[in-house]
Each structure stands twice: as C-alpha cells, then as structure tokens.
Amino acid sequence: MTTTITARTVEYPADGLTMVGHLALPAGAGRRPAVLLGPEGMGLGDVERRRADALAELGYVALAFDLHGGRYLGDPEEMLARCLPLLADPDRMRGIGHAALEVLRAEPRTDPDRIAAVGYGTGGAVALELGRGGVDLRAIGTVNATTTGRPGEAARIRCPVRAGVGSEDPIMPPAQWNAFTAEMRAAGVDWRLTVYGGASHAFHHPPVDHPTVPGVGHHPQHARRAWRDVVTLLAECLPVTGDPGA
C-alpha cells in the first residue's frame, strides 16, 4: 500500500556547515513513525532522496540527511579526504546525526517515540554512533557500515541492529565484520549480519557517472534484497499502524 507524499528541502547547522536535507512526509495529518536516512560517503544525492520518498509512501516520515553541507562529492580523493577523518571521530559523527535527528523530531508529523536510523556507508556509521551514544531508537539498519566504536559504548544501544555487507567488499573485509560482530556480542545487542554473496562495496547504489574508489560495484539483485531487508526491519520494529493516509 502506498500513499501520496510531499517532500521539501530542509536546512540546518551541523559540523560547522549548513546541511541540506530532504524531508519526505506521508499523506495525512497524523503523527507517524520516522526514519533518519544516511547516505554513502559521497553525500546526499537523488538515490537517497528517492529512498526517503519510498519510505514516506509506506507511511513513514523520512529525513535523508546531509554529510557535506549540500555538496555531493563525486571526486573520490575529495570524498576520502572528508570522510576518513569523519569516520575516525565518533563525536563528529554523533554531532551530524544529532543535528539531523533534531530536525526530524521537530517535524509535527513525527512521532518522537518511534524513530529508526538507517544508513549506507558513512551514513550507516553515523546511525551506529547515535546508538552507541545512547539515543533512543527503535531500530538501526546499515549497509556497508560494519564499523566499530569506542570500547564498551555499544552497550548503550537499546534496539535491534541489522547490518548488511557484500562478500567481496575490500573496504569492509571479513576482519571488519568479525570485529563488528564481536562488539555487538560483547554488548548483548540484538544484532544480525547479512553477507550478500558476490557483492562489492556500495552494491546497493546504482552506477554513477563519475570515478569511484576501488572495490565499488552495483549488484542489482542484492540491491533489491538489501532494500527489502531494510523495509522488513522497519515493519518489525517500527510498524505503521492504522491507515497510513489518515
């Protein structure tokens, strides 16, 4: 079942920048569960905007958040120069996530007690850091983001965590999966890791018309499966109750 949606651009400060997010709202006037949606390291683009719209069609308030102050970093060197220091700094990632979360919570259509965080690549790392920081989320879903945090902080995660990774991803190799799962196990988190056989890094993202870092490749079948896995997680942990269009 889908509903008519509305969408708009939202600006907000974070990480010393003016971020430009994409907020998608389902039909109706009542409060709805909400999803914070994080992009790959390149930043917020049309792919993430369409995903936010698709979530709104399912009845969720969805905010696709920004990483780079309204810029999409198609140059791999520029992207790595910004993302690698960011990924090494949990507090910066949490700051970016909290700023977007405040925008999402301030939206009158959002039920502030029913929010999930879903992210891809760097955006997934931001979602995980919100959980490690103790934010009250109903679910965390990531793809290509089996990142680990500071020792012991995963014990603050209070919701299910579902992670997906490509078996042939050189950026998130098996050693990284093992470290991630060891962290989740030690913290007693409700977690699940799905390995998509034969998939590379960013397998979920359609092909782009600019250079990429090595190890990136689209896998259409697994891209569809990963999206279904995200939707299933939300349906389990953050169901849209009643008439989504009411």
N, C-alpha and C positions, 0 to 999 in steps of 0.2 A: 504494500500500500504506500503510495506517495502522496504528498500534499504540495500545494503551491507555496513557493518560498519567496522571501525578499532577502536582498543582500546589500551590504553597504561597506564602504571603507571606513576604518577607524584608526585614528592616530593617537599615540600615547608615548610617553618617555620611557626609555629603558637603556641601560648600558651606555649612557651618555649620548644617545641618538634619539631621533624621532622615529618611532616604529610605525609601520603602516600595515595594519592587519586587515583581514577580510572576515566580516561577521555575517553569518547566514542564519536567517530566522525561519522557522516553520510557519505555516498558516495558523491563524487563530490569534487569540489574545491571552490565553492562559500560560502559566509557567510550565516549562518543560525541562527535562534533564539536559545537561550541557556537556559539550566535548571541547577540550582545548587541543588543537591540532598543530603539531610541529613539523616543519619542513626539513628536507635534507640540507646539507651544508651549503648548497648553492643559494638557498634562501627561498622566500615565498614567491611562488610562481603560479601559473594557471592550473597546474596539476593539483596543487594543494587547495586552490580556490574551488575547483570542481569537486574535490573530496568534501570540503566543508558544505557545499551546496547539496551534495548527495546525502550527507548526514542530516541536513535540515529537511530534505524530502522524507526522511524516515521519522521525523518528528523531534529531532534534537536541535537545540541552539548550538551552533558550532562557530568557534573562532579559530581561523587559521592565523597563527601568529608569525611575526616577522623576526628575523635574526640580524639583519644588516641595515637597518634604517631606510627601508624602502628600496633597497638595491637587490638585484639578482646577480650573483657573482658567477658568470659563465666562464671566467678565466680560472683554470684550476690553481695556478700559483697564488692568485689573489684570494681565492676561496680558502686554500690551506693556510695562508698567512693569517687569516682572521680566525678560522675555525680551530686550528690546532691549539693556540693559546686559550681559546674559549673552553675547549674540551678538557684542558688541564686545570681549569679553575672552577670548581663546583659552585663557589659563591656567585661568580658572574652568571653561570647558567641559571642558578636559582633566581637571581635578580631579574633576568629576562623572563623566566617563567612566571614569577610572581606578578610582574607588571602586566603581563597578558591576562593572568588569572583575575586580577582586579578589574580589568575591563569586562571580562566575561561575567563576573559576579555582579557588576554594576548594571548589566543589561536587565531591564524589568522582566523579560521573558524567561530569564534563567532561574531555575530552582537552585539556590546556592548550596543546598544539602545533597545535591545529586549531580556531581561533576566528575568526569573521567578525563584522563590525559592520554592522548595517542600521538606518537611521533615517529618520524623516519630519520635515520642517521643522527645528525646533530640535534634535530628536534626531539628525537627519542631520548637522547641523553639528557636533555632539559627536562623531559617528563619524568625520567627516573630520579633526577636530582630533586624535583619537587617532592616526590615520595620519600626520598631519604631525608629531606628537610622536615618531614612530619606533616605535610599538607594533607588535609582530609579529602582523599579522592576515593571514588567508588571502584576505579579500575585504572591500570596503566597498561597500555599496549604499545609495543615498539617493533619496528622492523629495521634491521641493520644497525642495531644500537645495543649490543651486548657489552655496554660499558660498566665498569666497576667504580665504586665510590670510596670515600674515606672509611677506614676500618670501623666497623660497628654501627655505622649510620643506617644501614639497610634495615636494622631492627625497628626503625621508625615507620617503615612502610606498613600501612594498615589496610591494604586492599590487594586483590589478585594482580599479579604481574604476568603478562603474556608477551614473550619475545619471539621474533622470527629472524632467521638468518639464512643466507644462501650457503650451500655446502662448499662452493668454490670461491667464496669471498675472501680475497687476500687481505682485506682491510680489517675484517673481523674473523680471524682464523680460529681453528679449534681451541687453541690455548686460551683465547679470549672468551670463548663460550664456557670453557671449564672454570675459568676464574669467576665469571658471572654466576654460573650455577652454584659454585661453592659459596659465594657471598649470599645468594638467596637462601640456600640450605642452612647456612650458619645462623641466619637471621630468623628462620622459621616462617619465611614468606610463602604464601600460596602462589607458586610460580609454575610456569610451563615454558619450555623452549621447543620451538618447531624448526627443524632444519629442512629447507626446501632443496631437494636433491638436484644438482646440476646448475643451480642458480649462482650468479655472481653478485657483487655489491650493487646496491640500488636496482635490483632486478625488478622491483615494483614500478619503477619510473619509466615512462615511455621514452624512446630515443630522443636525444636532443641534437640541435644543430650547431653545437659548439664543442670544443675539446673537453675531454673528461680525464680524471685521474685513471691510472691503470687499474684493471680489475672490475670496471663497471660494465654492466651489460643487461639489457632488458630481457625478461623471460615472461612472455605474455600469459602462459598458463599459471605459473606460480604467482604472477601479479594478481590475477583474479582470485586465486586461492588465499593469498595474504589479505586481500580486501575482505573476503568472506570471513576470514578468521577475526578481523577487527570488528566487523558487524556482529558476529556471534558473541564475542566478548562483551560488547555493549548490551546486546539483548539479554545476556545472562546477568550482568552486574548493574545495568542501568536501563531497565526496560521502560519503554514509552507506554504509559498506562492510559486507558481511556481512548478517546478519539483524538488522533494526532492533529486534526484540523480544528479542534474546538478552542 
